[in-house]
Amino acid sequence: MGELSSLPNIAEKLEAQLSEVGISTIEALKATGSREAWLRIAAIDPSACYMRLCALEGAILGVRWHHLDEETKISLKHFYNQNKRSE
């Protein structure tokens, strides 16, 4: 596993997906941002969910996604609902 797995919420599968979409360092993830990273992942994996978006945001902030503040969660939920694929 690479350096991204040293961040909270980033396990082997998510790290592999980030690498697949061109994000392989902590700096690259921070520069890309959680929303853009999630959009890239969603383009290759239709199962990309709200929790994955929260995991990315938490990784960037250095916290477990469960500990994101409510305002951030609401903002992410709105973004997710605007960008999720329709079934």
C-alpha positions as CSV (number, residue, x, y, z in Angstrom):
1,M,0.0,0.0,0.0
2,G,1.1,3.5,-0.7
3,E,1.2,6.8,1.2
4,L,-2.5,7.5,0.8
5,S,-3.3,4.6,3.1
6,S,-1.6,6.5,5.9
7,L,-4.6,8.9,5.9
8,P,-7.8,8.1,7.8
9,N,-10.5,6.4,5.8
10,I,-8.2,5.3,3.0
11,A,-8.0,1.5,2.8
12,E,-6.6,-0.6,0.0
13,K,-9.6,-0.4,-2.4
14,L,-10.0,3.4,-2.1
15,E,-6.3,3.9,-2.5
16,A,-6.3,1.7,-5.7
17,Q,-9.3,3.7,-7.1
18,L,-7.5,7.0,-6.4
19,S,-4.4,5.8,-8.1
20,E,-6.5,4.6,-11.1
21,V,-7.9,8.1,-11.5
22,G,-4.5,9.8,-11.3
23,I,-4.3,10.6,-7.6
24,S,-1.4,8.8,-5.9
25,T,-0.1,11.2,-3.3
26,I,-1.4,13.0,-0.3
27,E,-0.6,16.3,-2.0
28,A,-2.4,15.3,-5.1
29,L,-5.5,14.4,-3.1
30,K,-5.5,17.7,-1.3
31,A,-5.0,19.6,-4.5
32,T,-7.8,17.7,-6.2
33,G,-10.2,17.9,-3.4
34,S,-12.8,15.4,-2.2
35,R,-15.5,16.4,-4.6
36,E,-13.4,16.2,-7.8
37,A,-11.7,13.0,-6.6
38,W,-15.2,11.4,-5.9
39,L,-16.4,12.5,-9.4
40,R,-13.4,10.8,-11.0
41,I,-14.0,7.6,-8.9
42,A,-17.7,7.7,-9.7
43,A,-16.9,7.8,-13.4
44,I,-15.1,4.4,-13.1
45,D,-17.2,2.9,-10.3
46,P,-21.0,3.5,-10.3
47,S,-21.2,2.1,-6.7
48,A,-19.3,5.2,-5.5
49,C,-21.5,6.4,-2.6
50,Y,-22.0,9.3,-0.2
51,M,-19.9,7.5,2.5
52,R,-17.0,7.3,0.0
53,L,-17.2,11.0,-0.6
54,C,-17.2,11.6,3.2
55,A,-14.2,9.3,3.5
56,L,-12.3,11.4,1.0
57,E,-13.2,14.6,2.8
58,G,-12.2,13.1,6.1
59,A,-8.9,11.9,4.7
60,I,-8.1,15.4,3.5
61,L,-9.0,16.9,6.9
62,G,-7.2,14.1,8.8
63,V,-10.3,12.8,10.6
64,R,-12.5,9.7,10.5
65,W,-15.4,10.5,8.3
66,H,-17.8,9.9,11.2
67,H,-16.3,12.9,12.9
68,L,-17.0,15.4,10.1
69,D,-19.1,18.3,11.3
70,E,-22.8,18.5,10.4
71,E,-22.3,21.5,8.1
72,T,-19.7,19.6,6.1
73,K,-21.9,16.5,5.9
74,I,-24.9,18.5,4.7
75,S,-22.7,20.2,2.0
76,L,-21.3,16.8,0.9
77,K,-24.8,15.3,0.8
78,H,-26.1,18.1,-1.4
79,F,-23.1,17.6,-3.7
80,Y,-23.7,13.9,-3.8
81,N,-27.4,14.2,-4.6
82,Q,-26.6,16.6,-7.4
83,N,-24.0,14.3,-8.9
84,K,-25.0,10.8,-8.3
85,R,-25.9,8.6,-11.2
86,S,-29.6,7.8,-11.6
87,E,-30.3,4.2,-11.5
